[in-house]
């Protein structure tokens, strides 16, 4: 009966949040201004000023000395050539991308390059959220960054990533469904308490994953907190 009782805890599914996650134009402009984006490139990205003029919060580093250098940024644009030699002479920026995703799996990383690269890079570039040519137009960059920002603050998109992580770490489907229901309840009721409770109870993997959820841009944007 205890197992059956757990089913009664499952009130919501993630699909019920879809209509609550639409971003209007004012919110989009707010997110552009408040979600910091880092460019790692030994040269100035040709569209950098245009992105700033479109109200994106852009920062530039010619290279990084430590993976922790990316910690303050939600989105990282990383060139493949001319950066990261401190980490890998062979794979340069591609190696940085893999290290960023290993240490900060929730950050969105976009790889770009003007050069051709051989198949040996594929393992590293597969870690990136997007790979685009360096000569991409300003209009396309704006659309790409808006799309990445939408994903970062979209509770539905973020939960799908969380659910995949929970299942990969052997959290049962029933328990994952219960956590999903509580996650949805937090957003529907505009209340962080269910999330805070999940971050303190249960298996270590659940507490760890839900603590990351609490610190996510989606939670901060919809439930309150500085981006």
Secondary structure, DSSP 4 states (H G I P E B T S, - for coil): -HHHHHHTT----GGGGGGG----HHHHHHHHHHSEEEEE-SS--TTHHHHHHTT-EEEEES--SSGGGGTT-SEEEEESSSS-TTT-TTTHHHHHHHHHHHH-TTSEEEEEESS---GGGHHHHTTSSEEEETT--HHHHHHHHHHHHHHHH-HHHHHHHHHHHHHHTT--HHHHHHHHHHHHHHHHHT-SHHHHHHTTSS-HHHHHHHHHHHTSHHHHHHH----
